[in-house]
Amino acid sequence: MIRFRPLPLMSLFAVIALAILLLLGRWQWGRYHQKLALARTPVAQMTIANYEPLPEGLQFVHGVEDGQDGWRVFAPVRNGDQVVFVDSDFVAATNPPNWREVRFPTALRLGTPVQGASIRPRPPAPFAPPPRPLERAWYDVDLPAMGRAAGLESVADYYIAAAYVGADGRATPNPFAQAQGADAMPPERHLGYALTWWGLAAALVVIFFAYHRSVGRLKFIAPVRED
């Protein structure tokens, strides 16, 4: 037989906390499956050849490559009647670089045809750090705002994630060339977060009942045997 007298206020907070932890775990579980699906989704490729580089319009978007913080270099070019941003390089640094000191990508200055994934970015995340337009530093891809910061008009609603070309001239695949809704975080990270939130939920339940037992509000009473 179990006799349980829960503390009202503690029980209320415990139920609220448990619901939040379960929801967070479910959200990360959903992101895990979404990332797996996106990994199998082909990304549309695009090539532009006749364009005009716009060296004064460089913008920087925060990103993480191989666990290292840095800034993706978004270089604008005029392609016909539109301005198209090209995600063309990555600068490993904690703080955003000075746009006046960053050299415009050589391949774009020489007019080399640009090929890469054509990506329409999702709306900026509501909890992302605020952008710093004066420094041309962004924590989410916001093409219209990036265009305004550079004084550019007719900015396309997509950008091209081109290969990154190192100082040695070697091209490497763009790690951010992913389908709409994807980001650099691998699916396994979301799975780990989901298990963490659910683990905390389980720990909360154990602590809740252990505390009530320690103060005598949860008792296991052996039934009285009648002779």
Backbone as CSV, one residue per row, in Angstrom:
resi,resn,N_x,N_y,N_z,CA_x,CA_y,CA_z,C_x,C_y,C_z
1,MET,0.854,-1.199,0.000,0.000,0.000,0.000,0.888,1.246,0.000
2,ILE,0.496,2.225,-0.784,1.267,3.463,-0.889,0.456,4.627,-0.343
3,ARG,1.090,5.404,0.525,0.462,6.627,1.033,1.293,7.809,0.531
4,PHE,0.657,8.669,-0.280,1.378,9.769,-0.919,0.636,11.068,-0.664
5,ARG,1.322,12.024,-0.023,0.763,13.351,0.244,1.678,14.397,-0.407
6,PRO,1.455,14.703,-1.673,2.368,15.622,-2.381,2.261,17.054,-1.866
7,LEU,3.401,17.747,-1.874,3.426,19.165,-1.531,2.826,19.958,-2.693
8,PRO,1.795,20.748,-2.458,1.075,21.392,-3.577,1.951,22.285,-4.451
9,LEU,2.684,23.226,-3.831,3.468,24.178,-4.620,4.605,23.475,-5.356
10,MET,5.269,22.592,-4.666,6.370,21.860,-5.302,5.849,21.002,-6.453
11,SER,4.695,20.397,-6.255,4.113,19.558,-7.301,3.766,20.382,-8.530
12,LEU,3.238,21.610,-8.316,2.877,22.481,-9.435,4.117,22.822,-10.269
13,PHE,5.180,23.252,-9.586,6.403,23.610,-10.309,7.021,22.388,-10.989
14,ALA,6.922,21.238,-10.337,7.486,20.029,-10.921,6.754,19.638,-12.201
15,VAL,5.435,19.766,-12.192,4.654,19.429,-13.380,4.987,20.379,-14.528
16,ILE,5.113,21.680,-14.208,5.449,22.657,-15.246,6.833,22.367,-15.817
17,ALA,7.815,22.136,-14.938,9.175,21.854,-15.397,9.221,20.572,-16.207
18,LEU,8.468,19.559,-15.775,8.454,18.294,-16.506,7.885,18.484,-17.912
19,ALA,6.806,19.262,-18.020,6.204,19.510,-19.332,7.180,20.237,-20.258
20,ILE,7.922,21.226,-19.714,8.887,21.977,-20.525,10.005,21.064,-21.008
21,LEU,10.533,20.234,-20.126,11.624,19.329,-20.501,11.179,18.328,-21.568
22,LEU,9.968,17.808,-21.408,9.467,16.856,-22.405,9.260,17.529,-23.757
23,LEU,8.754,18.772,-23.740,8.547,19.488,-24.999,9.875,19.809,-25.686
24,LEU,10.867,20.211,-24.890,12.177,20.496,-25.469,12.786,19.238,-26.087
25,GLY,12.627,18.118,-25.395,13.131,16.873,-25.945,12.418,16.487,-27.233
26,ARG,11.108,16.674,-27.243,10.347,16.343,-28.450,10.740,17.253,-29.611
27,TRP,10.974,18.530,-29.320,11.384,19.461,-30.372,12.723,19.046,-30.965
28,GLN,13.691,18.715,-30.115,14.996,18.288,-30.621,14.891,16.955,-31.362
29,TRP,14.007,16.073,-30.930,13.789,14.812,-31.641,13.245,15.084,-33.045
30,GLY,12.325,16.037,-33.130,11.796,16.409,-34.440,12.860,17.009,-35.337
31,ARG,13.731,17.867,-34.759,14.817,18.443,-35.544,15.780,17.360,-36.026
32,TYR,15.992,16.354,-35.202,16.870,15.246,-35.584,16.347,14.556,-36.842
33,HIS,15.054,14.237,-36.860,14.483,13.568,-38.025,14.412,14.507,-39.224
34,GLN,14.172,15.809,-38.960,14.145,16.776,-40.058,15.512,16.881,-40.716
35,LYS,16.566,16.904,-39.904,17.918,16.985,-40.445,18.262,15.741,-41.259
36,LEU,17.824,14.565,-40.788,18.081,13.350,-41.546,17.417,13.418,-42.925
37,ALA,16.178,13.954,-42.953,15.478,14.071,-44.235,16.161,15.089,-45.143
38,LEU,16.601,16.218,-44.560,17.257,17.250,-45.361,18.575,16.756,-45.941
39,ALA,19.252,15.879,-45.194,20.529,15.356,-45.676,20.349,14.551,-46.958
40,ARG,19.140,14.021,-47.161,18.866,13.224,-48.361,18.237,14.063,-49.467
41,THR,17.987,15.350,-49.196,17.326,16.212,-50.176,18.356,16.891,-51.068
42,PRO,18.295,16.708,-52.370,19.257,17.376,-53.259,19.015,18.890,-53.273
43,VAL,20.098,19.632,-53.374,20.020,21.087,-53.390,20.208,21.571,-54.825
44,ALA,19.336,22.478,-55.266,19.417,23.006,-56.629,20.739,23.732,-56.851
45,GLN,21.372,23.465,-57.994,22.635,24.096,-58.343,22.393,25.223,-59.366
46,MET,23.272,26.196,-59.335,23.115,27.344,-60.217,24.491,27.849,-60.645
47,THR,24.561,28.364,-61.857,25.799,28.949,-62.369,25.519,30.332,-62.936
48,ILE,26.339,31.298,-62.557,26.252,32.624,-63.171,27.637,32.963,-63.738
49,ALA,27.648,33.549,-64.938,28.917,33.819,-65.619,29.125,35.304,-65.893
50,ASN,28.094,35.975,-66.356,28.223,37.387,-66.708,27.716,38.246,-65.556
51,TYR,28.624,38.674,-64.723,28.233,39.453,-63.542,29.274,40.537,-63.291
52,GLU,28.872,41.480,-62.440,29.763,42.582,-62.065,30.036,42.501,-60.562
53,PRO,31.283,42.341,-60.136,31.566,42.303,-58.694,31.296,43.655,-58.039
54,LEU,30.815,43.606,-56.789,30.524,44.819,-56.030,31.375,44.791,-54.755
55,PRO,32.653,45.159,-54.858,33.603,44.979,-53.764,33.272,45.720,-52.476
56,GLU,32.474,46.786,-52.556,32.180,47.577,-51.355,31.023,46.999,-50.541
57,GLY,30.463,45.876,-50.995,29.253,45.383,-50.329,29.429,44.136,-49.481
58,LEU,30.649,43.790,-49.099,30.879,42.562,-48.325,30.060,42.538,-47.030
59,GLN,29.517,41.358,-46.719,28.779,41.127,-45.487,29.312,39.833,-44.855
60,PHE,29.098,39.695,-43.534,29.613,38.528,-42.823,28.504,37.891,-41.998
61,VAL,28.371,36.579,-42.138,27.340,35.826,-41.424,28.031,34.809,-40.521
62,HIS,27.658,34.820,-39.260,28.288,33.904,-38.295,27.995,32.458,-38.656
63,GLY,29.000,31.619,-38.505,28.840,30.195,-38.773,29.837,29.394,-37.964
64,VAL,29.630,28.094,-37.907,30.535,27.186,-37.197,30.965,26.108,-38.179
65,GLU,32.267,26.000,-38.389,32.815,25.000,-39.299,33.789,24.120,-38.531
66,ASP,33.505,22.814,-38.509,34.347,21.861,-37.777,34.520,22.277,-36.325
67,GLY,33.431,22.772,-35.727,33.463,23.165,-34.323,34.128,24.493,-34.045
68,GLN,34.528,25.225,-35.079,35.224,26.491,-34.902,34.349,27.649,-35.335
69,ASP,34.226,28.655,-34.448,33.453,29.853,-34.778,34.147,30.635,-35.875
70,GLY,33.346,31.264,-36.696,33.903,32.092,-37.753,32.814,32.858,-38.474
71,TRP,33.185,33.439,-39.595,32.283,34.312,-40.341,32.333,33.964,-41.814
72,ARG,31.167,33.673,-42.360,31.040,33.393,-43.786,31.063,34.719,-44.549
73,VAL,31.829,34.755,-45.619,31.961,35.980,-46.411,30.931,35.964,-47.528
74,PHE,29.978,36.887,-47.461,28.950,37.031,-48.484,29.341,38.202,-49.386
75,ALA,29.733,37.859,-50.603,30.185,38.868,-51.565,29.089,39.119,-52.595
76,PRO,28.657,40.364,-52.772,27.590,40.645,-53.745,28.131,40.847,-55.152
77,VAL,27.363,40.391,-56.117,27.671,40.635,-57.535,26.365,41.043,-58.217
78,ARG,26.504,41.854,-59.243,25.320,42.247,-60.005,25.172,41.305,-61.192
79,ASN,24.047,40.589,-61.192,23.754,39.620,-62.244,22.488,40.079,-62.961
80,GLY,22.649,40.754,-64.082,21.497,41.319,-64.769,20.881,42.432,-63.956
81,ASP,19.583,42.318,-63.675,18.879,43.347,-62.922,18.915,43.107,-61.422
82,GLN,19.535,42.023,-61.000,19.538,41.676,-59.586,20.942,41.673,-59.002
83,VAL,20.965,41.860,-57.680,22.197,41.675,-56.921,22.109,40.334,-56.217
84,VAL,23.102,39.493,-56.438,23.126,38.157,-55.839,24.312,38.067,-54.887
85,PHE,24.042,37.634,-53.660,25.129,37.398,-52.711,25.708,36.010,-52.950
86,VAL,27.028,35.918,-52.865,27.725,34.644,-53.028,28.444,34.325,-51.721
87,ASP,28.052,33.235,-51.096,28.746,32.750,-49.897,30.047,32.121,-50.384
88,SER,31.157,32.880,-50.256,32.368,32.538,-51.001,33.596,32.227,-50.154
89,ASP,33.534,32.430,-48.850,34.730,32.187,-48.041,34.328,32.096,-46.572
90,PHE,35.280,31.665,-45.751,35.046,31.535,-44.310,36.269,32.066,-43.582
91,VAL,36.028,32.989,-42.646,37.103,33.566,-41.845,36.947,33.051,-40.417
92,ALA,37.903,32.266,-39.956,37.846,31.720,-38.603,38.210,32.807,-37.606
93,ALA,37.238,33.237,-36.803,37.465,34.293,-35.814,36.252,34.380,-34.904
94,THR,36.477,34.817,-33.681,35.362,35.000,-32.753,34.608,36.287,-33.060
95,ASN,35.338,37.346,-33.268,34.737,38.641,-33.584,34.655,38.834,-35.094
96,PRO,33.661,39.564,-35.556,33.533,39.777,-37.009,34.714,40.557,-37.551
97,PRO,35.180,40.202,-38.748,36.310,40.951,-39.342,35.873,42.341,-39.785
98,ASN,36.856,43.184,-39.967,36.601,44.526,-40.484,36.411,44.418,-41.994
99,TRP,35.229,44.773,-42.484,34.934,44.584,-43.903,35.856,45.397,-44.794
100,ARG,36.408,46.484,-44.245,37.316,47.307,-45.047,38.672,46.619,-45.259
101,GLU,38.984,45.637,-44.396,40.290,44.980,-44.470,40.226,43.603,-45.127
102,VAL,39.033,43.132,-45.434,38.889,41.816,-46.061,38.878,41.981,-47.570
103,ARG,39.724,41.206,-48.224,39.836,41.314,-49.676,38.668,40.610,-50.351
104,PHE,38.112,41.256,-51.354,37.026,40.652,-52.121,37.551,39.371,-52.778
105,PRO,36.772,38.273,-52.755,37.258,36.996,-53.290,37.848,37.144,-54.691
106,THR,39.043,36.579,-54.859,39.779,36.725,-56.119,38.996,36.203,-57.315
107,ALA,38.371,35.022,-57.152,37.641,34.428,-58.278,36.530,35.345,-58.768
108,LEU,35.880,36.056,-57.845,34.793,36.953,-58.240,35.352,38.227,-58.868
109,ARG,36.500,38.685,-58.398,37.104,39.882,-59.008,37.539,39.612,-60.440
110,LEU,37.925,38.350,-60.713,38.389,37.998,-62.054,37.246,37.611,-62.988
111,GLY,36.030,37.556,-62.447,34.882,37.217,-63.287,34.768,35.747,-63.613
112,THR,35.409,34.885,-62.825,35.300,33.441,-63.049,33.854,32.997,-62.844
113,PRO,33.295,32.148,-63.707,31.922,31.675,-63.508,31.723,31.076,-62.113
114,VAL,30.614,31.419,-61.504,30.317,30.971,-60.140,29.286,29.856,-60.200
115,GLN,29.605,28.753,-59.578,28.667,27.634,-59.504,28.520,27.211,-58.051
116,GLY,27.296,26.932,-57.658,27.066,26.491,-56.294,25.595,26.238,-56.038
117,ALA,25.297,25.926,-54.794,23.913,25.661,-54.405,23.126,26.965,-54.343
118,SER,21.949,26.965,-54.949,21.057,28.121,-54.890,20.141,27.946,-53.685
119,ILE,20.266,28.821,-52.694,19.573,28.629,-51.415,18.722,29.850,-51.092
120,ARG,17.462,29.597,-50.792,16.581,30.632,-50.264,16.549,30.463,-48.746
121,PRO,17.116,31.395,-48.016,17.247,31.200,-46.563,15.909,31.267,-45.854
122,ARG,15.823,30.558,-44.764,14.640,30.630,-43.914,14.628,31.971,-43.197
123,PRO,13.481,32.421,-42.659,13.451,33.694,-41.927,14.405,33.657,-40.746
124,PRO,14.972,34.799,-40.354,15.892,34.823,-39.218,15.236,34.237,-37.968
125,ALA,16.003,33.478,-37.214,15.498,32.846,-36.000,15.140,33.911,-34.966
126,PRO,14.013,33.734,-34.231,13.591,34.780,-33.283,14.557,34.976,-32.124
127,PHE,15.322,33.940,-31.760,16.206,34.046,-30.609,17.675,34.223,-31.005
128,ALA,17.921,34.490,-32.272,19.295,34.723,-32.712,19.790,36.059,-32.150
129,PRO,21.091,36.172,-31.887,21.626,37.468,-31.432,21.310,38.560,-32.441
130,PRO,21.109,39.770,-31.973,20.779,40.860,-32.903,21.939,41.145,-33.857
131,PRO,21.620,41.482,-35.100,22.686,41.796,-36.062,23.353,43.117,-35.723
132,ARG,24.523,43.322,-36.336,25.253,44.578,-36.172,25.504,45.159,-37.565
133,PRO,24.482,45.800,-38.118,24.585,46.274,-39.509,25.768,47.199,-39.764
134,LEU,26.130,48.043,-38.793,27.248,48.960,-39.009,28.553,48.204,-39.192
135,GLU,28.646,47.028,-38.542,29.837,46.181,-38.707,29.628,45.156,-39.812
136,ARG,28.412,45.148,-40.405,28.041,44.188,-41.447,28.153,42.749,-40.932
137,ALA,27.784,42.567,-39.688,27.855,41.259,-39.040,26.444,40.765,-38.754
138,TRP,26.164,39.523,-39.151,24.833,38.949,-39.047,24.920,37.560,-38.432
139,TYR,23.893,37.207,-37.673,23.860,35.882,-37.046,22.852,34.965,-37.725
140,ASP,22.228,35.455,-38.765,21.357,34.678,-39.633,21.383,35.357,-40.996
141,VAL,21.160,34.583,-42.023,21.165,35.167,-43.373,19.885,35.968,-43.567
142,ASP,20.015,37.264,-43.705,18.884,38.170,-43.935,19.233,39.012,-45.160
143,LEU,18.946,38.487,-46.334,19.401,39.103,-47.574,18.910,40.541,-47.759
144,PRO,17.620,40.849,-47.543,17.191,42.245,-47.726,17.936,43.207,-46.802
145,ALA,18.086,42.827,-45.522,18.780,43.702,-44.575,20.261,43.831,-44.931
146,MET,20.869,42.740,-45.381,22.271,42.789,-45.789,22.446,43.712,-46.984
147,GLY,21.491,43.673,-47.904,21.551,44.574,-49.039,21.428,46.022,-48.627
148,ARG,20.508,46.305,-47.688,20.343,47.689,-47.226,21.603,48.183,-46.529
149,ALA,22.243,47.309,-45.746,23.464,47.703,-45.037,24.577,48.084,-46.008
150,ALA,24.561,47.474,-47.195,25.583,47.768,-48.209,25.118,48.819,-49.206
151,GLY,23.906,49.341,-49.021,23.388,50.340,-49.949,23.024,49.769,-51.300
152,LEU,22.600,48.495,-51.330,22.282,47.821,-52.587,20.774,47.641,-52.737
153,GLU,20.307,47.709,-53.947,18.888,47.518,-54.247,18.706,46.294,-55.132
154,SER,17.461,45.839,-55.244,17.098,44.694,-56.084,17.914,43.452,-55.715
155,VAL,17.967,43.172,-54.414,18.696,42.000,-53.935,17.838,40.754,-54.143
156,ALA,18.407,39.718,-54.737,17.677,38.470,-54.979,17.297,37.810,-53.659
157,ASP,16.230,36.987,-53.709,15.786,36.306,-52.494,16.507,34.976,-52.283
158,TYR,17.599,34.770,-52.976,18.412,33.564,-52.812,19.881,33.980,-52.834
159,TYR,20.723,33.102,-52.354,22.156,33.327,-52.484,22.793,32.051,-53.015
160,ILE,24.021,32.178,-53.481,24.738,31.028,-54.031,25.827,30.604,-53.046
161,ALA,25.762,29.370,-52.594,26.788,28.817,-51.711,27.847,28.172,-52.594
162,ALA,28.880,28.930,-52.917,29.930,28.455,-53.819,31.015,27.734,-53.028
163,ALA,31.885,27.046,-53.745,33.014,26.377,-53.100,33.945,27.425,-52.498
164,TYR,34.568,27.061,-51.378,35.542,27.953,-50.751,36.916,27.691,-51.367
165,VAL,37.596,28.761,-51.745,38.918,28.653,-52.356,39.949,29.156,-51.358
166,GLY,40.875,28.288,-50.962,41.890,28.651,-49.996,42.993,29.499,-50.598
167,ALA,43.942,29.887,-49.734,45.054,30.720,-50.194,45.920,29.983,-51.208
168,ASP,45.893,28.648,-51.149,46.685,27.866,-52.100,45.959,27.628,-53.418
169,GLY,44.756,28.207,-53.548,43.988,28.050,-54.774,43.170,26.780,-54.842
170,ARG,43.197,25.992,-53.783,42.450,24.738,-53.771,41.009,24.989,-53.329
171,ALA,40.067,24.459,-54.093,38.646,24.630,-53.773,38.163,23.486,-52.885
172,THR,37.377,23.829,-51.880,36.776,22.829,-50.999,35.268,23.038,-50.983
173,PRO,34.480,21.979,-50.825,33.020,22.127,-50.811,32.563,23.083,-49.711
174,ASN,31.564,23.840,-50.030,30.989,24.772,-49.054,30.231,23.968,-47.996
175,PRO,30.648,24.021,-46.714,29.989,23.218,-45.684,28.585,23.700,-45.349
176,PHE,28.222,24.879,-45.836,26.903,25.431,-45.539,25.940,25.298,-46.715
177,ALA,26.349,24.573,-47.750,25.501,24.391,-48.937,24.498,23.282,-48.655
178,GLN,23.477,23.629,-47.895,22.484,22.649,-47.460,21.090,23.100,-47.849
179,ALA,20.158,22.168,-47.779,18.782,22.458,-48.160,18.144,23.463,-47.214
180,GLN,17.070,24.083,-47.675,16.316,25.043,-46.882,15.931,24.438,-45.550
181,GLY,16.204,25.164,-44.460,15.870,24.685,-43.124,17.007,23.960,-42.443
182,ALA,18.085,23.684,-43.199,19.218,23.000,-42.594,20.206,24.028,-42.065
183,ASP,21.120,23.563,-41.235,22.211,24.394,-40.769,23.414,23.500,-40.537
184,ALA,24.462,24.079,-39.981,25.714,23.326,-39.878,25.703,22.283,-38.763
185,MET,24.720,22.332,-37.881,24.694,21.379,-36.778,24.281,19.999,-37.283
186,PRO,25.067,18.958,-37.015,24.735,17.612,-37.511,23.520,17.040,-36.804
187,PRO,22.807,16.094,-37.445,21.612,15.502,-36.821,21.913,14.863,-35.467
188,GLU,23.094,14.260,-35.340,23.434,13.574,-34.091,23.447,14.520,-32.894
189,ARG,23.767,15.785,-33.141,23.765,16.756,-32.046,22.356,16.952,-31.509
190,HIS,21.376,17.022,-32.404,19.986,17.166,-31.966,19.519,15.932,-31.203
191,LEU,19.947,14.748,-31.655,19.607,13.518,-30.928,20.180,13.572,-29.513
192,GLY,21.409,14.029,-29.390,22.021,14.150,-28.068,21.275,15.124,-27.181
193,TYR,20.829,16.264,-27.761,20.056,17.232,-26.986,18.725,16.635,-26.524
194,ALA,18.066,15.890,-27.429,16.785,15.274,-27.066,16.963,14.312,-25.892
195,LEU,17.978,13.476,-25.969,18.224,12.522,-24.883,18.587,13.250,-23.586
196,THR,19.280,14.378,-23.712,19.631,15.159,-22.514,18.390,15.712,-21.836
197,TRP,17.483,16.326,-22.634,16.268,16.886,-22.051,15.411,15.796,-21.413
198,TRP,15.274,14.672,-22.090,14.466,13.586,-21.531,15.147,12.977,-20.306
199,GLY,16.460,12.946,-20.305,17.176,12.465,-19.132,16.948,13.372,-17.932
200,LEU,16.937,14.680,-18.162,16.649,15.620,-17.093,15.221,15.456,-16.583
201,ALA,14.299,15.173,-17.512,12.909,14.944,-17.100,12.814,13.716,-16.194
202,ALA,13.510,12.649,-16.559,13.506,11.441,-15.729,14.134,11.717,-14.370
203,ALA,15.230,12.490,-14.352,15.884,12.825,-13.088,14.966,13.654,-12.201
204,LEU,14.201,14.560,-12.819,13.259,15.384,-12.050,12.211,14.517,-11.357
205,VAL,11.694,13.529,-12.078,10.691,12.632,-11.489,11.287,11.863,-10.322
206,VAL,12.504,11.353,-10.484,13.153,10.595,-9.405,13.381,11.466,-8.183
207,ILE,13.892,12.686,-8.401,14.153,13.596,-7.286,12.854,13.977,-6.582
208,PHE,11.809,14.211,-7.365,10.512,14.598,-6.787,10.015,13.538,-5.802
209,PHE,9.999,12.307,-6.238,9.481,11.251,-5.363,10.458,10.920,-4.238
210,ALA,11.771,11.027,-4.513,12.753,10.759,-3.461,12.641,11.781,-2.337
211,TYR,12.398,13.054,-2.701,12.251,14.080,-1.673,11.013,13.820,-0.828
212,HIS,9.915,13.499,-1.465,8.695,13.243,-0.705,8.861,12.041,0.227
213,ARG,9.618,11.081,-0.211,9.850,9.935,0.671,10.734,10.320,1.847
214,SER,11.739,11.207,1.588,12.662,11.593,2.657,11.981,12.396,3.761
215,VAL,10.901,13.119,3.417,10.192,13.924,4.430,8.939,13.218,4.941
216,GLY,8.786,11.960,4.589,7.686,11.169,5.122,6.346,11.360,4.443
217,ARG,6.353,11.955,3.248,5.092,12.152,2.534,4.833,11.061,1.496
218,LEU,5.770,10.182,1.350,5.590,9.026,0.495,6.030,7.798,1.285
219,LYS,5.066,6.952,1.586,5.353,5.783,2.408,4.793,4.529,1.752
220,PHE,5.541,3.472,1.929,5.071,2.164,1.492,4.696,1.384,2.747
221,ILE,3.427,1.150,2.918,2.901,0.528,4.123,2.482,-0.887,3.791
222,ALA,3.036,-1.783,4.556,2.677,-3.184,4.341,1.238,-3.408,4.793
223,PRO,0.453,-4.143,4.022,-0.935,-4.393,4.425,-1.003,-5.189,5.730
224,VAL,-1.996,-4.858,6.510,-2.183,-5.541,7.789,-2.856,-6.897,7.563
225,ARG,-2.197,-7.912,8.029,-2.768,-9.246,7.839,-3.729,-9.562,8.992
226,GLU,-4.879,-10.037,8.624,-5.876,-10.402,9.622,-5.839,-11.917,9.850
227,ASP,-5.652,-12.285,11.101,-5.623,-13.713,11.447,-7.056,-14.267,11.558
